[in-house]
Amino acid sequence: MMADLAIQLVQMTLVLTLAPLLTGLVRKVKARLQRRIGPPLLQPYRDLRRLLGKEVVLAENASWLFSTAPYAIFACTWVAAALVPTFATGLMFSWSGDLIVIAALLGTARFIQALAGMDIGTAFGGIGASREVMIASLAEPAMIMIVFSVALIAGSTQLSVVAEHMLTAHVGLRVSLALALVALLIVALAENARIPADNPATHLELTMVHEAMVLEYSGRHLAMIELGVALKLLLYMSMIACIFFPPGLAGSHAAMPALVLGAAAWLAKLAVAGVALATFEMSIAKMRVFRLPNFVGGALMLGLLGVLLLFVSRGM
């Protein structure tokens, strides 16, 4: 039991430690594609350290919700990211690594952030919160459809069971899985405020969504939110790798060499996903805000179509 607990703690620590590095990798690749040197890979760690050392500035009309929201958002996101199998399945807390639980934790963090954005009463906070809820009203049903598609194939919503089932040879290539993958990629871009849904590198008031809700934060509060953003990006990349690209994952009660190989495979998948994300963002422009429902609604339609295909024919 102590060994299983140690492995679980290692995964939680790795998730928390590598999340800023993944963000730094995406920024570095984007800068190199723009023929710039760009910030160092470790710049997100330096930014977090600087923010943690700064004093928190609060508005006079800020309530207790505004001060506690960053810690609640960080906690929900970290727990959700730690429940996703990264380098091994069947860990100590794998029984709680359910897709529905992860979606609920992310929804809770989103709800708290929207409330905190409206707490001060600024125009930017209200605009960002309304846009975030608009995206979530389509992204969450799309996520449920994706969960249904995966659960109908694997027979479970637990990520460890899903990953082990996807590793079996009889799964094969399925149209429903392809539709679920595309839908999950769209949801991941929208939920992480990435291009074309949002641009995390700008503060243009006419287009920003996530940044509008965190403009009033500073110091360690902003550090917690930024770390939560990095954790969410790593969470979605790990989830995509776990469900659709599971080769390399160590099995339950695997030996130490298998765990090391699984960790190496996971790091390679994250690196490939980070480079792919940066390349995609450099090849596409940001959408207008009023076109986002069509973009995220496409994920809902793809997820629904995947579920219908599975009901019509289990072989698809």
One Martini backbone bead per residue (centre of mass of N, CA, C, O) as a GRO file, in nm:
protein
  316
    1MET     BB    1   0.056   0.063  -0.019
    2MET     BB    2   0.300   0.258  -0.008
    3ALA     BB    3   0.377   0.229  -0.305
    4ASP     BB    4   0.110   0.329  -0.428
    5LEU     BB    5   0.115   0.606  -0.288
    6ALA     BB    6   0.384   0.702  -0.411
    7ILE     BB    7   0.296   0.692  -0.708
    8GLN     BB    8   0.061   0.889  -0.679
    9LEU     BB    9   0.234   1.128  -0.577
   10VAL     BB   10   0.412   1.144  -0.827
   11GLN     BB   11   0.191   1.218  -1.023
   12MET     BB   12   0.095   1.478  -0.884
   13THR     BB   13   0.374   1.617  -0.903
   14LEU     BB   14   0.417   1.605  -1.209
   15VAL     BB   15   0.171   1.766  -1.293
   16LEU     BB   16   0.251   2.027  -1.137
   17THR     BB   17   0.545   2.061  -1.261
   18LEU     BB   18   0.482   2.036  -1.589
   19ALA     BB   19   0.275   2.253  -1.667
   20PRO     BB   20   0.460   2.506  -1.716
   21LEU     BB   21   0.641   2.366  -1.929
   22LEU     BB   22   0.423   2.334  -2.146
   23THR     BB   23   0.370   2.635  -2.180
   24GLY     BB   24   0.664   2.704  -2.261
   25LEU     BB   25   0.670   2.528  -2.516
   26VAL     BB   26   0.449   2.669  -2.676
   27ARG     BB   27   0.581   2.950  -2.676
   28LYS     BB   28   0.849   2.869  -2.809
   29VAL     BB   29   0.741   2.754  -3.076
   30LYS     BB   30   0.592   3.008  -3.165
   31ALA     BB   31   0.843   3.187  -3.177
   32ARG     BB   32   1.004   3.018  -3.385
   33LEU     BB   33   0.782   3.041  -3.611
   34GLN     BB   34   0.835   3.373  -3.591
   35ARG     BB   35   1.148   3.424  -3.570
   36ARG     BB   36   1.198   3.394  -3.259
   37ILE     BB   37   1.328   3.333  -2.956
   38GLY     BB   38   1.196   3.378  -2.698
   39PRO     BB   39   1.119   3.237  -2.422
   40PRO     BB   40   1.195   3.045  -2.190
   41LEU     BB   41   1.093   2.744  -2.068
   42LEU     BB   42   1.114   2.865  -1.753
   43GLN     BB   43   0.932   3.124  -1.736
   44PRO     BB   44   0.674   3.033  -1.578
   45TYR     BB   45   0.826   2.992  -1.309
   46ARG     BB   46   0.914   3.286  -1.277
   47ASP     BB   47   0.634   3.410  -1.277
   48LEU     BB   48   0.527   3.260  -1.028
   49ARG     BB   49   0.741   3.362  -0.830
   50ARG     BB   50   0.679   3.663  -0.864
   51LEU     BB   51   0.377   3.651  -0.781
   52LEU     BB   52   0.423   3.524  -0.495
   53GLY     BB   53   0.597   3.795  -0.404
   54LYS     BB   54   0.346   3.960  -0.426
   55GLU     BB   55   0.108   4.176  -0.361
   56VAL     BB   56  -0.221   4.194  -0.277
   57VAL     BB   57  -0.485   4.345  -0.470
   58LEU     BB   58  -0.790   4.487  -0.354
   59ALA     BB   59  -1.096   4.566  -0.376
   60GLU     BB   60  -1.333   4.721  -0.186
   61ASN     BB   61  -1.583   4.525  -0.311
   62ALA     BB   62  -1.460   4.266  -0.222
   63SER     BB   63  -1.514   3.949  -0.152
   64TRP     BB   64  -1.455   3.631  -0.039
   65LEU     BB   65  -1.473   3.504  -0.322
   66PHE     BB   66  -1.234   3.651  -0.459
   67SER     BB   67  -1.011   3.521  -0.262
   68THR     BB   68  -1.096   3.200  -0.287
   69ALA     BB   69  -1.113   3.121  -0.589
   70PRO     BB   70  -0.817   3.049  -0.674
   71TYR     BB   71  -0.795   2.798  -0.483
   72ALA     BB   72  -1.040   2.641  -0.594
   73ILE     BB   73  -0.948   2.624  -0.887
   74PHE     BB   74  -0.680   2.481  -0.834
   75ALA     BB   75  -0.789   2.233  -0.686
   76CYS     BB   76  -0.982   2.122  -0.903
   77THR     BB   77  -0.768   2.098  -1.130
   78TRP     BB   78  -0.562   1.918  -0.986
   79VAL     BB   79  -0.745   1.679  -0.929
   80ALA     BB   80  -0.827   1.625  -1.222
   81ALA     BB   81  -0.534   1.583  -1.331
   82ALA     BB   82  -0.460   1.346  -1.124
   83LEU     BB   83  -0.688   1.137  -1.241
   84VAL     BB   84  -0.523   1.112  -1.488
   85PRO     BB   85  -0.368   0.893  -1.672
   86THR     BB   86  -0.025   0.895  -1.759
   87PHE     BB   87   0.189   0.627  -1.697
   88ALA     BB   88  -0.056   0.475  -1.540
   89THR     BB   89  -0.265   0.224  -1.436
   90GLY     BB   90  -0.419   0.146  -1.142
   91LEU     BB   91  -0.413   0.334  -0.924
   92MET     BB   92  -0.513   0.418  -0.615
   93PHE     BB   93  -0.722   0.656  -0.753
   94SER     BB   94  -0.868   0.525  -1.012
   95TRP     BB   95  -1.169   0.497  -0.913
   96SER     BB   96  -1.200   0.832  -0.942
   97GLY     BB   97  -1.122   0.834  -1.262
   98ASP     BB   98  -1.374   0.996  -1.390
   99LEU     BB   99  -1.520   1.165  -1.642
  100ILE     BB  100  -1.750   1.293  -1.478
  101VAL     BB  101  -1.578   1.405  -1.248
  102ILE     BB  102  -1.395   1.583  -1.422
  103ALA     BB  103  -1.623   1.755  -1.543
  104ALA     BB  104  -1.723   1.860  -1.266
  105LEU     BB  105  -1.464   2.001  -1.175
  106LEU     BB  106  -1.444   2.195  -1.417
  107GLY     BB  107  -1.724   2.321  -1.374
  108THR     BB  108  -1.664   2.437  -1.094
  109ALA     BB  109  -1.430   2.620  -1.174
  110ARG     BB  110  -1.591   2.786  -1.380
  111PHE     BB  111  -1.809   2.892  -1.188
  112ILE     BB  112  -1.620   3.040  -0.994
  113GLN     BB  113  -1.488   3.227  -1.205
  114ALA     BB  114  -1.746   3.372  -1.293
  115LEU     BB  115  -1.816   3.488  -1.015
  116ALA     BB  116  -1.548   3.642  -0.974
  117GLY     BB  117  -1.579   3.826  -1.228
  118MET     BB  118  -1.858   3.961  -1.099
  119ASP     BB  119  -1.787   4.070  -0.810
  120ILE     BB  120  -1.677   4.364  -0.870
  121GLY     BB  121  -1.840   4.499  -1.136
  122THR     BB  122  -1.708   4.493  -1.398
  123ALA     BB  123  -1.719   4.488  -1.736
  124PHE     BB  124  -1.508   4.269  -1.800
  125GLY     BB  125  -1.610   4.049  -1.608
  126GLY     BB  126  -1.893   4.020  -1.733
  127ILE     BB  127  -1.807   3.953  -2.020
  128GLY     BB  128  -1.633   3.703  -1.957
  129ALA     BB  129  -1.853   3.539  -1.810
  130SER     BB  130  -2.061   3.527  -2.042
  131ARG     BB  131  -1.871   3.388  -2.246
  132GLU     BB  132  -1.803   3.139  -2.076
  133VAL     BB  133  -2.096   3.036  -2.053
  134MET     BB  134  -2.149   3.009  -2.353
  135ILE     BB  135  -1.936   2.791  -2.402
  136ALA     BB  136  -2.029   2.589  -2.177
  137SER     BB  137  -2.320   2.527  -2.294
  138LEU     BB  138  -2.163   2.342  -2.523
  139ALA     BB  139  -1.915   2.191  -2.398
  140GLU     BB  140  -2.055   2.008  -2.188
  141PRO     BB  141  -2.238   1.839  -2.376
  142ALA     BB  142  -2.003   1.743  -2.551
  143MET     BB  143  -1.860   1.590  -2.322
  144ILE     BB  144  -2.090   1.390  -2.268
  145MET     BB  145  -2.087   1.261  -2.552
  146ILE     BB  146  -1.799   1.158  -2.530
  147VAL     BB  147  -1.845   0.979  -2.287
  148PHE     BB  148  -2.055   0.796  -2.421
  149SER     BB  149  -1.880   0.690  -2.649
  150VAL     BB  150  -1.660   0.561  -2.471
  151ALA     BB  151  -1.849   0.388  -2.286
  152LEU     BB  152  -1.974   0.206  -2.515
  153ILE     BB  153  -1.695   0.073  -2.578
  154ALA     BB  154  -1.562   0.016  -2.278
  155GLY     BB  155  -1.791  -0.001  -2.034
  156SER     BB  156  -1.671   0.278  -1.915
  157THR     BB  157  -1.566   0.590  -1.727
  158GLN     BB  158  -1.297   0.488  -1.653
  159LEU     BB  159  -0.981   0.559  -1.752
  160SER     BB  160  -0.835   0.293  -1.695
  161VAL     BB  161  -1.036   0.113  -1.847
  162VAL     BB  162  -1.023   0.259  -2.116
  163ALA     BB  163  -0.719   0.225  -2.172
  164GLU     BB  164  -0.714  -0.087  -2.159
  165HIS     BB  165  -0.921  -0.124  -2.390
  166MET     BB  166  -0.761   0.038  -2.616
  167LEU     BB  167  -0.518  -0.177  -2.615
  168THR     BB  168  -0.683  -0.359  -2.758
  169ALA     BB  169  -0.731  -0.517  -3.069
  170HIS     BB  170  -1.064  -0.508  -3.104
  171VAL     BB  171  -1.121  -0.208  -3.154
  172GLY     BB  172  -0.992  -0.035  -3.360
  173LEU     BB  173  -1.139   0.137  -3.620
  174ARG     BB  174  -1.353   0.423  -3.556
  175VAL     BB  175  -1.579   0.662  -3.622
  176SER     BB  176  -1.662   0.746  -3.333
  177LEU     BB  177  -1.371   0.805  -3.234
  178ALA     BB  178  -1.309   1.027  -3.436
  179LEU     BB  179  -1.537   1.216  -3.350
  180ALA     BB  180  -1.448   1.235  -3.051
  181LEU     BB  181  -1.170   1.357  -3.103
  182VAL     BB  182  -1.258   1.616  -3.245
  183ALA     BB  183  -1.442   1.713  -3.017
  184LEU     BB  184  -1.219   1.723  -2.796
  185LEU     BB  185  -1.041   1.933  -2.938
  186ILE     BB  186  -1.248   2.160  -2.935
  187VAL     BB  187  -1.294   2.167  -2.631
  188ALA     BB  188  -0.999   2.222  -2.553
  189LEU     BB  189  -0.973   2.497  -2.693
  190ALA     BB  190  -1.211   2.636  -2.543
  191GLU     BB  191  -1.130   2.573  -2.239
  192ASN     BB  192  -0.821   2.702  -2.287
  193ALA     BB  193  -0.821   2.963  -2.456
  194ARG     BB  194  -0.765   2.904  -2.759
  195ILE     BB  195  -0.691   2.896  -3.065
  196PRO     BB  196  -0.991   3.033  -3.195
  197ALA     BB  197  -1.142   3.117  -2.925
  198ASP     BB  198  -0.867   3.231  -2.794
  199ASN     BB  199  -0.616   3.471  -2.671
  200PRO     BB  200  -0.365   3.449  -2.424
  201ALA     BB  201  -0.176   3.710  -2.546
  202THR     BB  202  -0.427   3.901  -2.492
  203HIS     BB  203  -0.616   4.235  -2.405
  204LEU     BB  204  -0.859   4.256  -2.587
  205GLU     BB  205  -1.177   4.361  -2.510
  206LEU     BB  206  -1.341   4.239  -2.766
  207THR     BB  207  -1.216   3.915  -2.729
  208MET     BB  208  -1.185   3.843  -2.447
  209VAL     BB  209  -1.233   3.596  -2.185
  210HIS     BB  210  -1.040   3.500  -1.958
  211GLU     BB  211  -0.888   3.774  -1.905
  212ALA     BB  212  -1.141   3.935  -1.806
  213MET     BB  213  -1.165   3.768  -1.522
  214VAL     BB  214  -0.835   3.841  -1.428
  215LEU     BB  215  -0.762   4.154  -1.412
  216GLU     BB  216  -0.799   4.192  -1.080
  217TYR     BB  217  -0.558   4.019  -1.039
  218SER     BB  218  -0.291   3.937  -0.798
  219GLY     BB  219  -0.032   3.777  -0.722
  220ARG     BB  220  -0.111   3.478  -0.579
  221HIS     BB  221  -0.383   3.468  -0.722
  222LEU     BB  222  -0.269   3.470  -1.011
  223ALA     BB  223  -0.090   3.220  -0.976
  224MET     BB  224  -0.319   3.015  -0.932
  225ILE     BB  225  -0.458   3.063  -1.203
  226GLU     BB  226  -0.217   3.003  -1.392
  227LEU     BB  227  -0.175   2.714  -1.287
  228GLY     BB  228  -0.459   2.616  -1.365
  229VAL     BB  229  -0.425   2.659  -1.669
  230ALA     BB  230  -0.187   2.463  -1.706
  231LEU     BB  231  -0.336   2.213  -1.594
  232LYS     BB  232  -0.563   2.202  -1.806
  233LEU     BB  233  -0.385   2.154  -2.051
  234LEU     BB  234  -0.260   1.890  -1.945
  235LEU     BB  235  -0.522   1.735  -1.905
  236TYR     BB  236  -0.619   1.722  -2.203
  237MET     BB  237  -0.366   1.588  -2.317
  238SER     BB  238  -0.377   1.336  -2.133
  239MET     BB  239  -0.661   1.243  -2.217
  240ILE     BB  240  -0.606   1.200  -2.516
  241ALA     BB  241  -0.374   0.997  -2.472
  242CYS     BB  242  -0.534   0.788  -2.298
  243ILE     BB  243  -0.769   0.724  -2.506
  244PHE     BB  244  -0.626   0.747  -2.817
  245PHE     BB  245  -0.298   0.711  -2.699
  246PRO     BB  246  -0.203   0.447  -2.496
  247PRO     BB  247   0.065   0.376  -2.575
  248GLY     BB  248   0.292   0.317  -2.285
  249LEU     BB  249   0.121   0.229  -2.070
  250ALA     BB  250   0.109   0.118  -1.764
  251GLY     BB  251   0.005  -0.117  -1.572
  252SER     BB  252  -0.104  -0.285  -1.325
  253HIS     BB  253   0.144  -0.346  -1.113
  254ALA     BB  254   0.400  -0.239  -1.219
  255ALA     BB  255   0.710  -0.210  -1.276
  256MET     BB  256   0.958   0.017  -1.276
  257PRO     BB  257   1.038   0.007  -1.579
  258ALA     BB  258   0.747   0.054  -1.683
  259LEU     BB  259   0.709   0.331  -1.547
  260VAL     BB  260   0.940   0.475  -1.691
  261LEU     BB  261   0.836   0.427  -1.978
  262GLY     BB  262   0.565   0.567  -1.932
  263ALA     BB  263   0.685   0.847  -1.866
  264ALA     BB  264   0.833   0.882  -2.137
  265ALA     BB  265   0.580   0.860  -2.316
  266TRP     BB  266   0.427   1.098  -2.191
  267LEU     BB  267   0.637   1.318  -2.257
  268ALA     BB  268   0.626   1.276  -2.563
  269LYS     BB  269   0.326   1.344  -2.597
  270LEU     BB  270   0.342   1.632  -2.485
  271ALA     BB  271   0.544   1.739  -2.691
  272VAL     BB  272   0.374   1.687  -2.943
  273ALA     BB  273   0.124   1.847  -2.850
  274GLY     BB  274   0.267   2.122  -2.816
  275VAL     BB  275   0.363   2.151  -3.110
  276ALA     BB  276   0.085   2.120  -3.243
  277LEU     BB  277  -0.050   2.362  -3.108
  278ALA     BB  278   0.145   2.582  -3.209
  279THR     BB  279   0.104   2.525  -3.510
  280PHE     BB  280  -0.201   2.571  -3.520
  281GLU     BB  281  -0.199   2.869  -3.410
  282MET     BB  282  -0.017   2.970  -3.660
  283SER     BB  283  -0.250   2.867  -3.893
  284ILE     BB  284  -0.467   3.043  -3.731
  285ALA     BB  285  -0.738   3.235  -3.660
  286LYS     BB  286  -0.936   3.422  -3.484
  287MET     BB  287  -1.246   3.429  -3.381
  288ARG     BB  288  -1.535   3.540  -3.350
  289VAL     BB  289  -1.746   3.548  -3.093
  290PHE     BB  290  -2.017   3.484  -3.267
  291ARG     BB  291  -1.875   3.197  -3.375
  292LEU     BB  292  -1.841   3.003  -3.131
  293PRO     BB  293  -2.107   2.837  -3.129
  294ASN     BB  294  -2.038   2.690  -3.395
  295PHE     BB  295  -1.775   2.559  -3.303
  296VAL     BB  296  -1.879   2.411  -3.042
  297GLY     BB  297  -2.132   2.283  -3.175
  298GLY     BB  298  -1.971   2.082  -3.346
  299ALA     BB  299  -1.892   1.900  -3.108
  300LEU     BB  300  -2.179   1.818  -3.032
  301MET     BB  301  -2.250   1.685  -3.306
  302LEU     BB  302  -2.021   1.477  -3.309
  303GLY     BB  303  -2.093   1.334  -3.045
  304LEU     BB  304  -2.383   1.257  -3.125
  305LEU     BB  305  -2.305   1.093  -3.376
  306GLY     BB  306  -2.134   0.883  -3.228
  307VAL     BB  307  -2.365   0.769  -3.054
  308LEU     BB  308  -2.555   0.688  -3.287
  309LEU     BB  309  -2.361   0.487  -3.422
  310LEU     BB  310  -2.350   0.293  -3.177
  311PHE     BB  311  -2.653   0.225  -3.179
  312VAL     BB  312  -2.665   0.113  -3.468
  313SER     BB  313  -2.340   0.030  -3.454
  314ARG     BB  314  -2.086  -0.123  -3.271
  315GLY     BB  315  -1.861  -0.125  -3.515
  316MET     BB  316  -1.841   0.217  -3.526
   0.00000   0.00000   0.00000
